[in-house]
Amino acid sequence: MAGSELYGRHDDLVQLAEFLDGVRQGGGARLICGEPGVGKSSLMTAATELALAGGMRVLRASGSEFEADVSYSGLHQLLLPAYAALDRLPPGPREALSVALGFGVGTPPDVLLVCNAALLLVTELTADGPVVLVVDDVHWLDRASAVVLGFVARRLAGRRAGLLASTRTGSVSFLDLRGLSEHVVGPLDDESAGRLVDVRHPQLPARVRRRLLDLAQGNPLALMELPAALLGSVRRTQTHPEVVPLSDRLQAIFAARLTGLPEATRQVLLLATFEGTGDVRVLRAALPDQSSLADLAPAERAQLVRVDDPTARIAFRHPLIRSAIVAMSTHEERRTAHVALAGALVDDEERRAWHLAAAAVGPDEAVAEILEDAAHRVMRRGDGFAAVAALVRAAELSATSAGRGRRLAEAAYIGAEASGTIDDAKILLTDARRAAPDSVGSLHAANATAFLMINGDGDVSTAHRLLAGAIETGDHGYRADDPALVEAMHTLLLLCWYGSTPRHWAPFFTALRRIRPRPPDVLALASDSFADPVRTGKAALHRVDAVLRTLTDDADPTRVMRIGTASVYLDRLGDSREASWQLVQHGRNGGAPRRHLGALMHLCLDDFLTGRWDEAEELAVEGQRTCDTSGFSFFAWYFRYNRAILAAGRGRFAEAYALADEITHWALPRGVAAAAVFAQHPRVLAAIGQGDYDAAFGHAAAMSPPGVLASHVPHCTWVMFDLVEVAVRTGRTAEAQAHVRAMRDADVAGLSPRMALLQAGAEAVVRADDESVTRLETLLADPATGRWLFDGSRVRLALGERLRRTRSPVDARRHLLAARDGFAAMAAEPWLARVEGELRACGYRPPPRQLGDLTAQELQIAELAASGMTNKQIAERLYLSHRTVGAHLYRIFPKLGVTSRAALRDALSPSAAEQTVR
């Protein structure tokens, strides 16, 4: 790697540059040492490039274990380029060095004579300019060359010549290190390791990237060579994720220090590797009678492992030592170790299952059942990858083809639905069909097929028919405790929602009514709240609180995501924010991407409604990136939608329309009617923001016609108020009144405080009588309504506009000022411009803003934001979370009467400060 391509090595390169400057002035010697693969050779190459660029002469050599017994082989490699300069030496030294290097014939010279001759040659070369000797891997240098180099190194002071050597930490060499200053090269820090991975492997899935960073521990060679092994098929998933196949170079590096260990020590290390947690007590219980932990001592002395006495835990010096230990073991040694550990873990069914499976040498239905149960347990924790691995191994151990097919089909479903291992899911599904041809009709197989279909180029209706048919013909007996049936019903619910017609929903509700004794709570809640909340949502209200109370810290991630889905149209996403953030963090750390995406969707929606628009934009970008890298391309439309409504709200109209068009062009050929409906929402907002109310009416009416709240199109409730407002503005009074009647007849106000606000706002816009205005103002004063910043500000703006024209400007001003602060906090530019125009029409003149309105911390954050720093950079500077910074800016903007970071600069300018003083 060239110096310009080194990551995280700035300080090392600075020190090397300083060393070379010292060589130019008066010589010197330095030893670079570090662990294998840490990048010593790359730094030596960078130093060579620096020296050559600085006009120095470089003589370079590298120790070789295959030439370690050939006397003067290293010195020959080093001085061969300077052969012509031998003639500049006196006869005696010239002859001695020539014979030693194999250029001349004669009696082997005395070592001291060769040492002096080499020093004279280097000194002679400095007459033409500074010289640096670069010798890599001196631990493999032959003894004779090492003696000469040690002699030369201690006599370079004052000669404008230097020696730069490298060696592995802990290695033994013949080079006398006295007189050599030492420079230790450590592993890359987390940020630099991440940058190296992102440049070399930009498409690495998040979970693989995280695992790579954990395994490599900052070792550059491991970071570059491990991805090939980590990206292997799910069917190669191993019992212990820290044990991966090593490339030849990595194997040679990490196995080198194991070869000299006693056999008993390697056996204990193998047990420790498979045990995984480092628990000394388990290890002691697993040891055979003739062994003891005393056999670990040679490995401790070699610093391969360390034992922490207070915690009784064994830790390997580097994770890849485990892989090297496994690679050096035999099949029978590995099997014996797993059997021993299974016997020591009788109280840990999950780990015991894995060890029994690893020790099995043929079909074993009892072990397959234990492992299948373990797969279900880890899936409830949200680890889809481990669940797939367990089911695949259970399938391999199945005693019947039907059992094998069933387990492979379930693994395919989890891989397609939760883990994002789409290609592997296709392979697993094909294997399931081969193992048991009738498994194609099983619910897990149908579920997997449906997910693979919509995530590829298939259409929603075909996937819907396939899954609905599999549910109807399945042998599940509609039992509520059949996990395959429950999973299939949740998938069918989404497919029906994507289709968005009563025809799609009919088979779902037919099956739901047959489930005995009753449908599971979340499925029942979603069937009422998500399918057609205008007509059935109120039936879910008495159950939603009980379901939300189950969102504990240890809640099943799949359940968390599905509760969020069931909460969307009841406006209860705020109750699951904490649980959703936990899923996001889990996903960022390499967890199942489908749950990560679901949590991001719900946070984005809640952020939009509650005015956390900066956070919403960040999460939408993260979601779309996760879709691109995790294999879940189908769900990218959600995040395009969120980006589009935010762009429309902030006045980036071209971006909003372009994203809406992308959604429509993608959705229509696939029959994703829900996405096509969603795409109208940003068009509505953009048209209103541009003042094109006729276009806005057309887009809103395309979601649901005036006077109708469309059946099974729940998102039409999000544009009810918009449709009424633009209908009034375009003289469509009858249409506006009809839509208000539809809202009132359906009692959408009963669904949530936000729906009550939108219904009351629509009534006040249409009627503008004292009764409707009073009812609306009462709602606006309710703290439960204040959470909905965007809708609340929209309604206040519309009410203020109406009041200014029909009643008191004073009343109008009060609502307009509140709307202005809300829009300013969101940087909702088009709406802010409208409200400020209305305020001017009311005769309002804003007082000069005072910097004294800010707290000390708010002023500090404002100054940093005005300087151009991002929320993340500010957070790092002030040791805050980026969300805390965003919350402060949310309050700062309205205090200063600004809507953007650029405007902060003006608000904080000297002239503003002078106003504060005056």
N, C-alpha and C positions, 0 to 999 in steps of 0.2 A: 504494500500500500504506500503510495507516495505521501509525503508529509501533509500535503493539502487535503488528503483523503482520510487522515487519521481523526478519529472521534474521541473527544475527552482527553486528548494528550497535549493540550496547549502548554501546561506547566512543564511537562517532560521535555517538550521541544525547546522551551525557553532555556531550561537548564543545559540542554545539549548545545544550544547556540552559544551560551556563556562559556561552556567548556571549550568549544572550538576557538572562541576569541582568546581564551587563555593560552591555548596551544600556539596561536599565532604570536603571542607576546613572549612566551617562555616555556612552552612544553607542558606536559601533564599526562596523567593516566587515570582512567575511570573504568569501573566495572558496573555494567548494567545487569541487574539480577531480578528475577521474577518467576512466577509459576509457569509451567508449560502452557503455550498457547496464549499467553497474556499480551503478546505483541512486541516482544523484545526485538525480533528480527525486523519488524516493520519500523521500529524506532532506529535501529542501526542503519536501515536503508535511508530513512529520512535524514539521519546525521550525515550519511555519505553525500546525499544530494545537497545538503547545506554546505558541506565542506567544498565540494566541487564548484558550487555557485560562488563561493567565496574565494576561488582561485587556489585552493589547496590541492596538493597531490594526495590521492587516496590509494593505499595498498590494502586489499581486502582478502580475507581468508575465512574459512568456516571449518570447525572441527567436525570430524566424521567418525562415528563409532566403528566403521568398517576399515578405517585407516589408523585407528588408535595405536596399533602395534607396529606401524611403519615409522621408523625414526626419521625425524625432520620432515615428515610429509606436510604438516601444517606450515612450517617455515618455508618449504618449497613453494606452496601455493601462494603464500604472502609475498615473497620476494621475487617470484618469477618475472613479473612485469618490470622489475628493476635490474634484470640480468645484465643489460648493457652497461650499467653503472659499476659493475664489478671491476672493470678495467681502471677505474679511478682509485682503487684501493692499492696499498703497498703489496708487494708480492706475497708475503707470508699470510696476512689476513685473507687476501684474495684467493689463494690456493686452498686455505682451510675451509672457507665458506663454499667454494666451488665444489670441493670433494663432499662436504656435508650435504649439499643440495643435490648431489648426483650429476653435476655438470662436468666434473673432472675425475681423474683416476688417481688413486694414491692411498696411503695409509690413513685410516680413520683419524681425524684430527682430535685433539684434546677439546673437551667441551668448553673450557674457559676461552680457548682461542676462537672457537666458533662464536661464542657470546660477544667477544670484543669485536670480531669481524662484522657481525650483524649491526652492532651499535655504530661502528665506523661507517658502514654503508648508509644507515639511516641519517647519520650526521652529514655525510657527503651529499645526500639528496636534498637536505634543507638549504644547501647553497643556492638551489634553484627556486626555493620558496617553501612555505610551511608544508609539513607532511603529517598525515594521520594514518595510523595503522588500525584497521577495523577488523576485529577477529570475533566472529560469532560462534556460539556453542563451545566455549573453551573447556567445558567439562568433558568433551570428547577429543580434545587435542592430545596428540601423542606426547609422551613424557619429554623427549628431547626438545621438541619445539616449545613446550611449555616452559622448560628451564631457560631457554634463550629469551623468550618473551618476558619472563619475570625479571631476568637480568637487565634487559633493555628498559623495561618500564620504570625501574628504580633509578635510572640514570638519564631520563629525558628532560629533567629540569634545565632550563636555559638553552635548549637546543632547537626551539621552534618545531618540535615534533611531539606527537601525542599517540597514546594507545587507547583505543576504545574497545572494550571486550564485553561479552555478554555470557551469562551462565544461568542455569536453572537454580532457583532457591533450594537449598538443602542438598545440592549435588556436591560430589567430591571431584576435584580436578588436580592435575599436577602443577598447575600454575600457582606460583607463590604470590599471594594477594597482598603482601606487604607493600605499602606505597601506593596502592590503588584506592582512590576514593570510591565509595559505593553509592549507586543510585538505584533504588528499589522501584520497580514498576508494578503498581497495583492493578487490580481489576477495574474495568470501567465503572463509573457511577451509573445510577439507574437512567438518568436522562441521556447520557451519551450512548449507553447500550441500546436504549430505545431508538435513538436516531440512527444508529448503525443498522438495526433490524429494519427500520422503516425504509431506509435507502436500498438495502440489499434485497429485502423481501417485502415490497410495498403491499402486496395483496394477501399477506398472512392473516388468517382469521384471528379475531381478538383472543379467543381462548388459547389458540396455539401460540400466539405472540406472548401471552402472559406465561404460559408454561415454559416457553423457550427462555424467557428472561429469568425465570426461577431456577431452571436447570443450569443455565450457563453461568450464572453468578458473575456476570461482567467479563467473562473470558471471551475475547474477540473471536478466536478460532472456533469455539463452540457455538457462538452466535451465528457464525457464517455457515457452519457445516451441519448443525443439528436439524434445521428445518426440513431437510429431505426425509429424515427419519420420522419427524413429528407429523408430517403431512400424510403419513401412510393411511391406508384404509382403516375404517372403524373395525373391520374384522381382525386387524392386527393389534387392536387395543389390548394392553397387557394388564395383568393383575395389579402391578405396581407402576403408576404413571411416572415415577422418578427413574425407572429403569427403561432406557431406550437403546436401540442399536446404535453403535458408534461407527463413524467412518474409520478407515484404516489409520489415518493420522491421529484422530482422537484416541482410538484404542491403544495405539503405540505409546502415546503420551501418558494416559492415565493408568495403563497396566504396567508401565516400566517399574514403578516402585512396589508393585505387588509380587513380582516374580521371586523375590528373595525371601518372602515370608514363609514361615513354617506351615505345613499342611493344616495343622490344627487351627492356626490363626486364620487362615483363609476360610475354613469351615465356619468359624464363629462370625467372621465378617459376612459370609453369605447369609447366615441366619439373621444378622442385624439388618442386612439389606432388605430381605423379604418381610421382616417384622415391620419395618417402615416407620414406626413412631419413635423408636429409640428407647423404648421402655426396658430397662435392665431386668426388671422382674419377669417380664414375659420371656426375655431372652434366656434368663437363667433356667426357667421352667422348661424351655424347649431344648436345652443342651442334652446331648446323650450322656449316659452315666460316666463314661470315661473322660469327659471333657469338663472344663470349668472356664469361668470368665478370666482366669489367669492367662489363658491362651491368647487373650486380646492384647497382652502387654507389648509384643513386638510391633503391632500396628499403632499402638499409642506412642511408642518411642519414635516410630517413623513419622509421627504426626499425620497419619492418615485418618485417625479418629481421635476424638477426645470424649471423656466421660465427665459429666457435670455431677459432682457428688451430691449437692443439695437436692437436685431434682431426680437423680438416678436415671439420667438420660444419656444415650450415646448419640453423638453427632459426627457425621462424616465431614472431613475438611472441605470437600467439594462434592456436590451431588453426583457428578459423573464418575466418581470413584465406584459408586454402586454399579453403574452399567459395566464398568471394566471388570468388577468382581464376578458379575453374572456371566459375562462373555468368557471368562477363564474357567468357569465351572463345567462339569459334565452333566448330562441329563439326569443320571441317578443321584448325583449330589444335590441337584435342584429339587428333585422329587422328594428326597429324604428330608430336606429342609422344610418343605411345605407341609409334609405329614407331621413333622415335629411341632411346627407352629400351630397347626390345626388342633393338635392335642393340648397345647398350652392355652388356647383361646376358647375354651368350652363355654364361657359366659358372654362371648361376643359373636353372636350368630352371623353377622354380616361379614366380618373379617374371616371367621372360620370357614364360611362358605367359599370365599375366594381361594383360601389355601387348599381346601379339599378339591376344588375345581382344578387348581393348578397341578395337584398331585395325581389327578385321575389320568389313566392311560387308555381309557375306552369309555363307551356309553355307561352312564351311571344315573339312572332316573332319580334316585334319592338325592344325590348331589345337585342334579338339575333343578329339582323342586326347591331346594334350599336357596340356590342361587337366584331362581326366579323371584322368590319372596324378597330376597335382598335387593333385587332390581326395583321392585315396587316401593321399598322403603326409601332408597336413595332418590327415586323419582319424586317422592313426596317432599324431599328436601330441595328439589329443584335441580338436581344434577342429572340432566338428561343424558349427558355423555357417558357417565358411569352406568346408568341404567341400560343404555344400548349395549355397552360392553358386557354387562352381566347377562343380558338376555341372549346375546350372540353365543357366549360361552355355554349357557344353559342349553341352547339349541344344539350345540356340538355334542353335549353329553346326553341328549335325549335318547331314550330307548326305542321310540317309535317315530316313524316319519310324520305322523300327525302332530305329535308333540314338538318335533323340530320345526315343522311348518308354522305352527301356532306361535311359537316363541320368536321365530324370525319375522313373522308378520307384525308382532307387537313391537319388536325392535325397529322395524321399518317405519311404523307409525310414529314412534317417539323421535326417530331420526328426522322424519319429514316435518313433524308438527312442532317439536320443541328444540331440537338441537341444531337444526340447520345443516345437518350432514346429508344434503339432498342427493348427491351422487351415490353415497354409500346406501342411502335409503332405497334407491332404485335397485341397487345390487341385491340388498337384503330381501326386497320384495320378490325379485326374480328367483332368488334361492328358495324363498318360502313356497313359491308356486311349484318349483321343481321337487321340493321335498314332499309336498302334499298337494296335489293338483286341486283338491277341493277347498284348499285354504284361500283360493281366490275369492270365495264367497264369504269368508270370515269377516267379522266387523273390523278387526285391526287391519287386515289387508285392504278392505274397502276404504277405511279411514285414511290409510297411508296413500292409497291410489288417488283419493280425492285431493289430498293436500299436494301431492306431486303434480297433479293435473293443473290445479289453479296456479301453482307456483311456476309452472312452465308456460306453455302456450295454449293450454286447454281452456274451455269456457266453463262458466259457473253452472249453467243448466245441466251440462253433461255430468259434471262432478256431483251435482245435487241428485240427479236421477240414480246414479250409481250407488250413492250412499243411502238414499231413502229406500232403494230396493233391497240393499243388504240388511238394513234394519228390519224391514218387513218380513224377510225370509229367514232371518237368523234364528238360532236355537236358544236364544237367551231367555225366553219366556217372559220378557219385559220385566225382569227382576231389577229392582232399584239398586241391588248390591252387585250387579254385574258390571265390572269396571269397563269392559269393552263397550257395552251398551251406553253407559254414561258418557264416555269419551266421544262415541259416535254421535250422540244427541247434541253435545256441545258443538261439534264440527258442523252438524246439519243446521244448527241455529245460525251459525255464521254464514253458511252458504245461502240460507233463506234470506238473511239480511242483505247479503250482496245482491241477491236477485230482486228483492224489494217489491214483490207482488204477492197478493193473497194466494195465488196458485203455488208459489214456492213454499209458503208457510203451511198449507193444508196438510201434507203428510207429516210434518213435524208435530203439529198439534194432535193429529190422530195417534201417533206413537206416544206422545206425552201422556195422553189420557189413559193409555193402557199400562203404564208403568205402575207396578205394585210393590209395596203398599202405597207409596206416593213418590213423586219425583224428588230427587235430592234438592236441598234448600236453594242452592245457588242456581241450579237449572230452572227450578220453578220461578224464582225471582226474576231471572233474565227473560223467561218466556212472557211474563207480564210487563216488565219494564223496558224491554229492549225491542220487542217485535213491533208493537203498535201502542206506545205509551199514551197516546191521545185517548184511546178507548179502554185500555186495560191497565194503565200505569197506576191508577189509584188503588187497584186491588193489591198492588205490591207494597204499598206504603206501610201497612201494618207489619210487614215482614222484614223490611230493609234494615231497621235498626238492629234487630237480632242477628242478622247476617253480618252486618258491619262490626258488631262486637266480637266476632270471631277473628278479626284481623290482629292476632297477637304476633309477638316477635318471631315465634316459631311456626307461623302459618305456612301451609303449603304454597309455594310460589305460584303454582297453577291456579289455586283457589284465589289468591290475591288478585291475579290478573283478571279472573272471571268475575270477581266481585266488582272490580272497577268497571268492567263492561256493563254489568247489570245496574251500575249507579249512574251511568252517563246521563240518561234522559230523566232521571229523578234529581239531577243536579246535586249529587252527593259525592262527587269525586274528591272534594276536599277532605272527606273522612278517611280516604285511603292514601293520602299524600305520603305520609311517613312510610307506609308499607311499600308504596310504589318506589320511593327513593331507595329503599333497601334492595329492591329488585334491580334498579338501575346500577347501583354500586356493585351488586353481584355480577351483573352482566359485564360491566367495565373490567371486572377482575377475571373475566374468562368464563362466566357462567352461561347457562343456556340463553342464546340470543333471542328466542321467541318471547320469553318472559321479559327480557330487557326491553324489547320493542313494545310489548304491550304496556309496560309501565311508562315508557316515554310517551306513547300516544295519550295516555290518560293525563299525564302531567302537562303536556302541551295544551290539551283542551281546557284544563282547569286554569292554566296560566293565562290563556287568551281571555277567558271570561273574567278573571279576577285582576287583570291588568299587569301581570308579570311578563310583559312582552319581551324584554331582553332575554330572560331565561327561556321563554318559549322559543325564541329564534335559535338560541344555542342548542336546545334539546331537539328541535326539528332537524337541524343540520346533522346532529349526532345520530338521530334515528335513520335518516336517509343514508348516511355513511355506513351504518351498521347493516342496513338492508343490502347494500352493495357488496359488503365483505363477508356476510354470514350465510348467503344462499337464500335469503328470504326476499327476493326481488318483488314478490307480489305486494308486500306491505309498504313499499316505498310511496304509494299514492297517498297514504295517510299523512306522511310528512310533507309531501308537496302541498297537500291541502292546508296544513298548518302554516307552512311558509307563505302560501298564497293569501290567506286571510290576514296575516300579519303585514304582508307587503301592502295589501289594499288599505288596511287601517292606518298605515304610516305614510301613505301617499305614493308608494312605488307602484304606480298603476300598471305600467308595461310589464313589470315582473309578475304582478298578480295575474294578469290576463294570460301571460305565457305559461305560467304554472297550471292555471286552470285548463288551458288547451291541452297541455301535456297529459293531464289526468283524463280528460275526455277522450283523446285519441287512443290512449292506452285502454280505457275501460270499455268502450262500446263494442269493439270486436270480441271481447272476452265475456260479455254479458254481465259486467260488474255495474249494475244499474245504480247501486248505492254510491259508487265513486262518481258516476256521471252527475248524480243529484248534488253531491257535495261540491262538485266543481262550479255549480251555479252560485254558491255562497260568496266566494271571493269576487265573482263578477258583480253581484249585487252591491257589495261594499265598495268596490272600485267605482262603479257607476254613480253611486250616491256621493262618494268623495269628489268625483268630477262634476257633480251637479247635473248629470244626465239621468233625470228621474224616470223618463220613459223607458230607457234601457234597463234601469234598475227594476222597474215594474215587470218587464218582460222576463228577466232572469228569475225574480222571486216567484212569478206565476208559473214558471217552468218547474219549480220545485213542488208547488201545490197551488191549484187555481184559486182565484179569489172566491171567498165564501166556502171553501172546502179545506179541511185539514186532511191531506191525502192519507189513504189507508196504507199502513205498513211502510210509511216514509217518515220515520220519526224525526229526521233532521229538519223537516219543514217547520217544526216548532221554533227553530233558531232564526227563522226569517219572518215570523208572523208580524212582528212589530214593523220590520222594514217594509213589508208589503203594504201595510196600512198607511204608513207614513208617506211612501212615494205615491200611493193611490190618491191620497188627499192632495199632495203637491201637484199632481197632473190632472186634477179635476175629476178623478174617478171616484166620486163620493159614494155612489151605490156599491161599488166593489169594496171600498174600505168598510162601509157599514156591514156588508155581508160577511166580511172576514171577521169583524169584531163579533158578530152574532155567532159565527161558527166557534170562535174561541170561548165565548160565554156558554154556548150550548154544551160544548165538550168539557167545560169547567177546567180548562188547562191550569187555571190559577191554583187548583187543588193539588197539582203535582209538586210544586216547590215554591219557595219565596221568589225565585227568579221568574218563574212562569207567571206568578201573581203580578209581579212588577210589569212584565211585558203586556199582560192582558190589560191591566189598569192604564198603562201608558197608551196603548192603542185606543182604549175607550176615551181617554182624555183628549187625544189628538182628533178623534172624530166628533165628539160631542162638545168638549170645552165648556161644559156647564159647571156650576159650583159643586154639585155632588161628585162628579167624576174627578174634578181637580182636587177636592178635599180627600177623596179616597186615595188618590195617587200620592198626595203629599204625606198622608199617614204612612203609606208603605215606604216612601223614601226616607222617612224618619226612623224606620225600624232597623236596628243594627243587623238583623238577619238579611236585610236587603242590601246593606252597604257593602257586602263582600263582592257583589257583581259590578266591578268598577266600570267596565266598558258599557254594559247595558244600562247601568244606572246613569252614567254620564250622557248616553244617547237620549234616554228618556227625559232627563233634566233639560237637555238642549231643546228637544222638541216642545216640552212644556213651556220653557222660557220663551221660545219663539211665539208660541200661541198666546201666552199671557201678555207679552208686549203688544200684541195687536188687538187683544180683546179686553184686557183688564188693566191692572196696575203695573207700570214699569218697575216699581220697587219690588213687587213679588217676582217678576221675571228676572230681575237682576240677581236675586238671591240664588235661584236655581242655575242661572247662567254662570255665576262665579264658581259654584260647586262643580259644574260640568267642566269649566275651564281648568280647574286644578286637576281633575281626573284625566282629562285628555293630555295635559302637560306631563303628568306622571308617566303616561304611556308613550309619549312622543307621537301621539296620533295627530299628525299635522293637518290633514284636511278638516277634521272635526274641530281642531283648535282654531283654525282660521275662521270657520263658521261662527263659533261661539264668540270670538273676539269681535267679529263684525256685528253680531247682535248686541253685545255689550256697548259698543260705540253708538249703536242706534238707540240704546236706552239712555244715552248721555253719560255713560260711565267713563271716568278717566282714572286709570290705575295710579295709585300712589307709587313713588319711587321705591324700589325694593331695597332692603337694607341687609348688608352682609351680617349685621348683628343678629339677624333672625336665625342664623345657622349656629349649631353647637360647634365646639372646637373640632370634634372628629368629622362632622359633616363638612366643615370648611376645608379640612385637610384632604378629604376624599374628593371634594369638588375641585380643588386645585390640581390634584393628580389626574383627575378625569379630563380637566381642561387642557392639561399638557399633552394629551393624546394616549395616555395609558389605558389599557383594557381593564375590565373588572378583575380578571385573573391576575394581572400584573399588580394592580392596586392591592388586591387581597394578599399577595405574596409580600409586598412591601410592608403592609400594616399587620400581618399575621391574623388576617380575618378570612372567612370563607367568601367565595365570590358571590354567593347568594346574599350574604350580609351587606356586601358592597352595593349590590343591586338594590337592596331594600333601602339603603341610605339615599342613593340617587333618586329613588322613587319619591322620597320626601323632599330632597333638595330642589329638584326641578320646579315644582310649584312654588316653593318658598322664594325662588329667585325669578319666577315668571319666565322660565325658559323651557324649551322642549328638546334641546339637543346638546351634545357635548360641545359643539362648535359655539353655541350661544353662551355656554358657561364662560368661555374666554372673555367675551364682552362683559358679562355680568361681574367678573372678577377683575376687570381692568382697573387701572389707577383712577379713572374718572368715576367708576362705581364706588371705589374706596373713598374718594373725596366726598361723594354724596353721603356716605355713611358718617363721615366726620362732621359734615355740616348738619 
